[in-house]
Amino acid sequence: MTRTRLGMLAAAVVTVFGPVALPAVAGGASTAPVVRSTASLPTLPPGSRAVGATPDAEQLTVDIALQPRDRAGLDAMAAAVAEPSSPEFRHFLTAPEFASRFGADPTTVAAVRAWLAGAGLQAGPTATDGLLVPVHATVAQLRGAFGVGFERYRLP
């Protein structure tokens, strides 16, 4: 499998298992995170086949998706900027403006980053929109931290 396809597959795995909700961490407990699917499993193209588990030493970069602080406000703004009759039509926010209005609360980001460090994972800089925390780790580290598996597939 080529690196590009592996990267796409890794992104699909994160999409399937993200976002990661850490309610206990935000509340001060040190329990494992809750990993839940936000969508049904992706449909693989006909002719795809499983070729086995991803090696434990494989390095991956995955994104931890955080909940926006004002989901209803974000939904309303997204609808307004897309509606031609709205006075907000095409009046987009900069990434820092978006982060200040809708990005995850800074205490939540700090709690997630602390949990990741405690799980032995290396977190990169939080995205400028305040909703993604990249993590660079091995498959074994990710499996241990989140209790998920990684499989390789050969695409046609």
N, C-alpha and C positions, 0 to 999 in steps of 0.2 A: 504494500500500500504506500502511496506516495505521501510525503509530509503534508502536502496540501489537503489531501483527502483525510489524513489522520486528524489534522487540525479542524477540518469541517466536522468530523465525527465527534471530536472532543467538544466542540461548540454545541453540537446537538445533544450530547450527554448532559452538559451543563444546563442547556435549555430545558431538557426533560426533568432534571432534578432540582432546578432553581425556581424561584428564589429560595434562599436559605433563611428560614425564620429563626431568630434566636431570642424568643421571648423570655426564657429563663435567664439568659445572660444579661439582658437589659434590667431584669429584676434583681440581679445580684447573685443568683445561684450559679453553680458551676457545672450544670448538666450539659449533656451533648446537645447539639443543635437539632432542630427538626428539619428534615429534608423532605420536601414535597414537590410533586410534579405540578407544573402550571399548565400542562397540555397533555393530550394523549401522546402516546409514543409516535415518533415520526414514521412515516411509511417509507420503507426502503425501496429503491427501484427494483423492478423484476430482474432476477438474475443475481441479486446480491446474496452473499453467503457469509455466515460467521466463520472466522478463521481462528478464533481462540481469544484468550484473555490478553489484555495489554500487559506487557512486562512490568513488573513492580518498579524497576529502575527508570522507566520512561518518564521524562520530565514533561509536565504540562503546565500551561497557564490557563487558569479558569477565572471567571468573574463571579463574585458573590453579589447578587442583586438585592438591593435593599428596598424596602417599601418607601414610597414618597410620603412626606409628612402630611400632605393635604391631598389625598386621592380625589376627593370630590372637586376641589378647586382645580386640580390638574385636568380632570376630565372636562370641566366647564371651559377652561382656557383652550384646550385642544379643539373643542367644538367651535369656539368663537373664532379662533384664528383660521379655521378651515371653512367658515361660512361666509360667502361673499356679501351677504346683507349685514353682517356684523361690523360694528365700528372697529373691532379688534382684528378684522380680516388681514392676514399676512403681517401682523405686528408681533413678531417673534421675540422671545427673550434671549439674551446672551446666556452663555453657560453659567457665569456667576449669578446672574439674576435668577435663573432657573433654580440653581442650588439654594439660594437664600429663601425662595418661596416654596419650593417643592422637594428639595433634596432631603435625605434622611436627617433627622435631628442629630446634631454633633455628639450628644451623649450616646446615642445608639451606634453611631460610627465608631466611637472610641471603644464601646463595649464589644462590638464585633471584632475590631482589630485586636483587642486584648484577648478575646477568646481564641482567635486564630493563632496568635503568638503562643498562647498556652497549649495549643494543640500541636505546636511545633511547625506551624506553617508560616511562610514568609509572605507577608502582604505588601503589595506595591502601593504607590500613591493612589488615594481615592480619586475617582474620575471627577472632572470639574463640575459635572452636573450633580454630584453628591449622592449618586445612586449605585455606583459600582465600585467594588474593592477587588482589584486583581490579586490573585494568589498564584505563586510559582511553587510547585511541589512535585514530588514523584507520585506515581500512581499509588504506591503503597502508602504514602503519607495521606493522600486524599481519601483512600479507602478507609484507613484507620480513623481519620477525623470525622468523616461523614457517613461511614457505613454503606457506601455504594460501590458497585463493581464497574469495571470498564472492559468492554469487549471490542475486538477488532472485526471489521467487516470488509470484505472485498466487494467493491462496487463494479458493476459491469462496464 
